[in-house]
Amino acid sequence: MATRATKTTAVATKAGAALALADIKAKLSEAAANLAEQIGQAAQNKIGTEDSQFKFPDGTVDAGPINLVILDFVSRNKYYTAPYKKGSISPPLCYAIGKNINAMKPSPKAAEPQAPTCAECPHNQWGSDGTSGKACKNSRFLAVVAPDDVSTDSKIMTLEVSPTALKNFDAMVNTIARLYETPPIGAVVEVSFNEGLKYPSLVFSRPEENVNLAAHYARLPEVDQLLFAELDTGAAPSAPPASVPPVRARARAGRA
């Protein structure tokens, strides 16, 4: 009888363990489905600029110049402790994303926030990098589309403006506002690389009125989720998305 009771207890224990394991797996499966809220996603729609060439999400490469419509943009401040290494992706120790550069503060998901606000952070002061620059990398992060892309299904692309190109980009934003009384979405701009520099630095020029403004304006509800997404953790990207209409710069009447 004791032997039978032992065997019965063992079977019950195994059944209980199996039930618990199934419950655990179900909970873990639910947690896995929500991982996107915990980590940054690989920017599969990003236009790369390494080696002073535009590298598009569909795999094509173009030396430029190209034409783009800037749907909207945010500022991003990123502080790294490890030196930059080409081909290696590492997340910043602290970062902030915002539209008002005077009100930016570290993201709640930053690994180690360096100060309550970016304005008072010692790494965000001029000269903090040991020269005349900042230890914290200030950039503009753009949501862009090709001028002729009026589809509602195509991927909105992203493009990051490095610290060396901020002055030019900000000047272009002001120029568009003055000429067309609109944010950047109201114009088509030409984007190229500064040929006087050895490293990639974007140049924004030759704004013209955006004739597809209505179609592009309709896509603005998609933009904030893209621009304010938490930063990429370096996860390997999956297959690239479908290609978008070409953004090669076209000859413009009356321009040399």
C-alpha positions as CSV (number, residue, x, y, z in Angstrom):
1,M,0.0,0.0,0.0
2,A,2.8,2.4,0.9
3,T,4.4,1.7,-2.5
4,R,1.2,2.4,-4.4
5,A,0.7,5.6,-2.4
6,T,4.2,6.7,-3.2
7,K,3.6,6.0,-6.9
8,T,0.3,7.9,-6.8
9,T,1.9,10.8,-5.1
10,A,4.7,10.9,-7.7
11,V,2.3,10.9,-10.6
12,A,0.3,13.7,-9.0
13,T,3.5,15.7,-8.4
14,K,4.6,15.3,-12.0
15,A,1.1,16.3,-13.2
16,G,1.2,19.3,-11.0
17,A,4.7,20.2,-12.3
18,A,3.6,19.8,-15.9
19,L,0.6,22.1,-15.2
20,A,2.8,24.7,-13.6
21,L,5.3,24.6,-16.5
22,A,2.5,25.1,-19.0
23,D,1.2,28.0,-17.0
24,I,4.7,29.5,-16.9
25,K,5.2,29.0,-20.6
26,A,1.9,30.8,-21.3
27,K,2.9,33.7,-19.1
28,L,6.3,33.9,-20.8
29,S,4.7,33.8,-24.2
30,E,2.5,36.8,-23.2
31,A,5.6,38.6,-21.9
32,A,7.4,37.9,-25.2
33,A,4.6,39.5,-27.1
34,N,5.1,42.7,-25.1
35,L,8.9,42.9,-25.5
36,A,8.5,45.7,-28.0
37,E,7.5,48.0,-25.2
38,Q,10.6,47.2,-23.2
39,I,13.3,47.5,-25.8
40,G,14.1,49.6,-28.8
41,Q,13.4,48.2,-32.2
42,A,15.9,47.9,-35.0
43,A,15.3,50.8,-37.4
44,Q,14.6,48.8,-40.5
45,N,13.3,51.9,-42.3
46,K,16.4,54.0,-41.5
47,I,18.4,55.7,-44.3
48,G,22.0,55.1,-43.4
49,T,24.8,57.6,-44.2
50,E,28.0,55.7,-43.6
51,D,30.8,56.3,-46.0
52,S,29.0,59.4,-47.3
53,Q,26.4,57.4,-49.2
54,F,22.7,57.1,-48.7
55,K,21.8,53.5,-47.9
56,F,18.1,52.9,-48.2
57,P,15.9,50.3,-46.4
58,D,15.5,48.2,-49.5
59,G,19.3,47.8,-49.8
60,T,20.0,50.4,-52.6
61,V,22.8,52.8,-52.3
62,D,23.0,56.3,-53.7
63,A,25.8,58.9,-53.4
64,G,23.2,61.7,-53.7
65,P,22.0,64.3,-53.8
66,I,18.5,63.1,-53.1
67,N,15.1,64.8,-52.7
68,L,13.1,64.3,-49.5
69,V,10.0,65.6,-47.7
70,I,10.5,66.0,-44.0
71,L,7.2,65.1,-42.4
72,D,8.4,66.0,-38.9
73,F,11.4,65.8,-36.6
74,V,12.5,65.6,-33.0
75,S,15.8,66.3,-31.2
76,R,17.7,63.4,-29.7
77,N,20.5,63.8,-27.1
78,K,22.7,60.7,-26.6
79,Y,25.5,60.2,-24.1
80,Y,27.9,57.3,-24.6
81,T,30.8,56.3,-22.4
82,A,32.3,53.8,-24.9
83,P,34.1,55.2,-27.9
84,Y,32.5,54.9,-31.3
85,K,33.5,51.8,-33.2
86,K,32.4,51.4,-36.8
87,G,30.2,48.3,-37.3
88,S,29.5,48.0,-33.6
89,I,26.2,49.1,-32.1
90,S,25.9,49.9,-28.5
91,P,23.1,51.7,-26.6
92,P,23.8,55.1,-25.0
93,L,24.2,55.3,-21.3
94,C,21.7,58.2,-21.2
95,Y,19.4,59.7,-23.8
96,A,16.5,62.1,-24.3
97,I,14.0,62.6,-27.1
98,G,11.8,65.7,-27.5
99,K,10.5,68.5,-29.7
100,N,11.3,71.4,-27.3
101,I,15.1,71.4,-26.9
102,N,14.8,73.6,-23.8
103,A,12.6,71.1,-22.0
104,M,14.3,67.8,-22.8
105,K,15.1,65.4,-20.0
106,P,16.5,61.8,-19.8
107,S,14.1,59.1,-21.0
108,P,12.7,56.9,-18.1
109,K,14.2,54.0,-20.0
110,A,17.8,55.4,-20.1
111,A,20.2,53.1,-18.4
112,E,21.8,55.8,-16.2
113,P,20.2,59.2,-16.4
114,Q,23.0,61.8,-15.9
115,A,20.9,64.8,-14.7
116,P,17.3,65.7,-14.1
117,T,17.2,67.7,-17.3
118,C,19.4,68.1,-20.4
119,A,19.9,71.8,-19.8
120,E,21.7,71.2,-16.5
121,C,23.6,68.1,-17.5
122,P,27.4,68.6,-17.4
123,H,27.8,66.4,-20.5
124,N,25.5,68.7,-22.5
125,Q,27.6,71.8,-22.1
126,W,30.0,73.2,-24.7
127,G,33.5,72.0,-24.0
128,S,32.5,68.9,-22.1
129,D,34.1,66.7,-24.7
130,G,37.5,68.1,-23.9
131,T,37.5,70.3,-27.0
132,S,34.9,72.8,-28.1
133,G,32.0,70.3,-28.5
134,K,29.7,68.4,-26.2
135,A,30.2,65.0,-24.7
136,C,26.5,64.4,-25.3
137,K,25.7,63.9,-28.9
138,N,22.9,66.3,-30.0
139,S,21.1,65.4,-33.2
140,R,17.9,65.8,-35.1
141,F,15.9,62.7,-36.0
142,L,13.7,63.1,-39.1
143,A,10.7,61.2,-40.5
144,V,10.9,61.4,-44.2
145,V,9.3,60.2,-47.5
146,A,10.2,60.5,-51.1
147,P,8.4,63.6,-52.7
148,D,6.4,61.4,-55.1
149,D,5.4,58.8,-52.4
150,V,1.7,59.4,-51.9
151,S,0.9,55.9,-50.8
152,T,-0.7,55.2,-47.5
153,D,1.0,51.8,-47.2
154,S,4.7,52.6,-47.8
155,K,7.2,52.7,-45.0
156,I,8.0,56.2,-43.6
157,M,11.8,56.4,-43.5
158,T,14.0,58.0,-40.9
159,L,17.2,60.0,-41.2
160,E,19.5,61.3,-38.5
161,V,21.2,64.7,-38.7
162,S,24.6,64.6,-36.9
163,P,25.8,67.4,-34.6
164,T,28.0,68.8,-37.4
165,A,25.0,69.4,-39.6
166,L,22.6,70.9,-37.1
167,K,23.3,74.5,-38.0
168,N,22.6,73.9,-41.6
169,F,19.4,71.8,-40.9
170,D,18.0,74.4,-38.5
171,A,18.7,77.2,-41.0
172,M,16.8,75.2,-43.6
173,V,13.8,74.8,-41.3
174,N,13.8,78.6,-40.8
175,T,14.1,79.2,-44.5
176,I,11.1,76.9,-45.3
177,A,9.0,78.7,-42.6
178,R,9.9,82.1,-44.1
179,L,9.3,81.1,-47.8
180,Y,6.2,78.9,-47.4
181,E,4.9,79.7,-43.9
182,T,5.0,76.1,-43.0
183,P,7.0,73.5,-41.1
184,P,9.4,71.4,-43.2
185,I,6.5,69.1,-44.5
186,G,5.5,72.0,-46.8
187,A,8.6,71.7,-48.9
188,V,10.8,69.3,-50.9
189,V,14.5,69.7,-50.0
190,E,17.6,68.4,-51.5
191,V,19.9,66.4,-49.2
192,S,23.6,65.8,-50.0
193,F,26.9,65.4,-48.2
194,N,29.4,68.1,-47.2
195,E,32.2,67.4,-49.6
196,G,34.6,69.4,-47.5
197,L,34.5,66.9,-44.6
198,K,36.0,63.4,-44.4
199,Y,33.1,62.1,-42.3
200,P,29.4,62.0,-43.3
201,S,27.7,65.4,-42.7
202,L,24.4,66.2,-44.3
203,V,23.6,69.4,-46.2
204,F,20.0,70.6,-46.8
205,S,19.4,72.9,-49.6
206,R,17.2,74.1,-52.5
207,P,13.7,74.0,-50.9
208,E,10.7,74.0,-53.2
209,E,7.0,73.8,-52.5
210,N,5.6,70.3,-51.8
211,V,2.9,69.7,-54.4
212,N,1.9,66.5,-52.6
213,L,1.4,68.2,-49.2
214,A,-2.2,66.9,-48.7
215,A,-1.1,63.3,-49.1
216,H,1.9,63.7,-46.8
217,Y,-0.1,65.6,-44.2
218,A,-2.5,62.7,-44.0
219,R,0.4,60.5,-42.7
220,L,1.3,62.7,-39.7
221,P,-0.6,60.5,-37.3
222,E,1.9,57.8,-37.9
223,V,4.9,59.9,-37.2
224,D,5.0,60.5,-33.5
225,Q,5.2,56.8,-32.7
226,L,8.2,56.5,-35.0
227,L,10.0,59.6,-33.8
228,F,9.5,58.9,-30.1
229,A,10.3,55.2,-30.2
230,E,12.9,54.2,-27.6
231,L,16.4,53.9,-29.0
232,D,17.6,50.7,-30.7
233,T,19.3,48.2,-28.5
234,G,21.3,46.7,-31.4
235,A,19.0,43.7,-32.1
236,A,19.6,42.1,-35.5
237,P,17.1,43.5,-38.0
238,S,14.7,41.1,-39.9
239,A,14.2,41.2,-43.7
240,P,14.1,44.7,-45.2
241,P,10.7,46.2,-46.0
242,A,9.4,46.7,-49.5
243,S,11.1,49.4,-51.5
244,V,9.7,53.0,-51.7
245,P,9.6,55.3,-54.7
246,P,13.0,56.6,-55.7
247,V,14.3,59.7,-54.0
248,R,17.1,60.6,-56.4
249,A,17.4,64.4,-56.8
250,R,15.8,65.6,-60.0
251,A,17.0,68.5,-62.1
252,R,15.0,71.7,-61.2
253,A,14.1,74.4,-63.6
254,G,16.0,77.6,-63.2
255,R,18.6,76.1,-61.0
256,A,22.3,75.5,-62.0
